[in-house]
Amino acid sequence: MSVSQTAIEVAQAVNRLVDEYRQRCLWFLREDYYPTTDAERLRILEYIQRHGDLIAFCRAAEVRQWLLQRSSEASAGS
């Protein structure tokens, strides 16, 4: 799997979490907001972990690990 494909999959996973937890955890964001950078994605995952239940926390933590791992791989390759 290429790095760009992994990046797309991580972005899609974050967007799915945003859709799922928008009402419960991200009520303070615009209804049409989706993160576009890795920094924004990490911040959104942190919001979900902070404001969600245990399941939301665990799911966001898993996606966060993928994002951090991908970021590490990209920086190691440069």
Long-range contacts (C-beta under 8 A, 24 or more apart in sequence): 3-70, 3-73, 3-74, 3-77, 6-66, 6-70, 7-70, 9-66, 10-41, 10-63, 10-66, 10-67, 10-70, 11-35, 11-41, 13-63, 13-66, 14-41, 14-44, 14-45, 14-63, 14-67, 17-44, 17-45, 17-48, 17-56, 17-59, 17-60, 17-63, 18-44, 21-48, 21-52, 21-56, 24-51, 24-52, 24-53, 24-56, 25-50, 25-51, 25-52, 25-56, 26-51, 38-67, 38-71, 41-67, 42-67, 42-68
